[in-house]
Amino acid sequence: MAKKSKATGLTKGQTIAFCAFITLILSGIVWILSGFGVFGGARSALLFIKDLMLLFTIALAAHNFAKGLGKVWYVIYWIIVVIALIGIVFTAQFFTI
């Protein structure tokens, strides 16, 4: 049986599934807002949060896989995660009109 987190009561697989579900909901909201022509700060903020959740979900899912490949690939994994995080933060469009 999978170990449950003491803080959340969820297994790692359930946590990944929950993050994927939240990311899917945020993505749908962003697409709906875009469809109605809403391109302001609220949409940009939701897009930013969605991108962070997507990165978190992917990083969480890939963590054990990367760790199992060896130390070099584990370091490369973390470098890629940090580069992706920097890319999300510095390309966020909070001030879109």
N, C-alpha and C positions, 0 to 999 in steps of 0.2 A: 504494500500500500504506500502511496506517495506521502511524503512528509508535508504536513500542513504548517503554514506560518502561524506563530503564536499571535501576531498582531492582527492579521486579517482572517485567519481561519481558512485560507485558500491554498491549494497546492500551486506549484509553479505553472502547471498547465492551465489551471483555472484562472490564474492571474493573467497569463498571456491571452487567453480567450476573452477575458473581461476587457483588457486593454484594446484588443482588436475590435470588440463590439463598440466601445466608446469611440474609437477612431472612425469606425464606419458611420456612426450616428453624426459625429462632427463633420465628416466628409459630405454626408447627405445634406446637412444644414447649409454648408458652404455652397454646394451646388444649387440648392433651391434659392438661396440669396442671390447667387450669380444669375440665375434664370430670371429673377424678378428685377434685375438691374441694380441690385444693391452692391455698391463697390466701396463703401465707406469704412470707417474705423472698426465697426462691429464685425464685418466680414473679414477684415484683415486680421483682427485679433483671433477670431475663430480659426482662420487659416493657419495662423502661427501655432496655436494650441494643437490643432490637428496634426501639423507637421511634427511637433515635438512628441505627441503621443505615438505617431507612426514610427518615429525613430526609436522611441523607448520600447515599443512592442517588438520591432525587428531586432533590436540589440538584445533584448531579453530572450527572445527565441533563439538567437544565434550564439548566445554566450556559451552554453555547454558544448556546442559543436566546435566552436573556436578553441575552447579550452582543451578539448580532446585532441586537437591537431598538433599540439606541442607549444612550447614557449614562444617560438618565433611568430607563429601564426596568431597566438593569443595577443602578443604585443601589436601585431599588424591590425588585428581586430579592434583594439582600443584606439589606435591611431585613426582608423577609419571612422569610428564612432565620434571621436572628438572633432575631426574634420567636418563630418556631417553636421554636428551640433553647431559648430562655428558658422558653417554655411547657412543653416536655418536662421540663426540669430542675426547674422549680418545682412541677410537678404530679406528679412521681414519688412513688409510694407505697411507699417502702422499709419503712415501719413498719406495714404492714397486718397485722392479726392474723387 
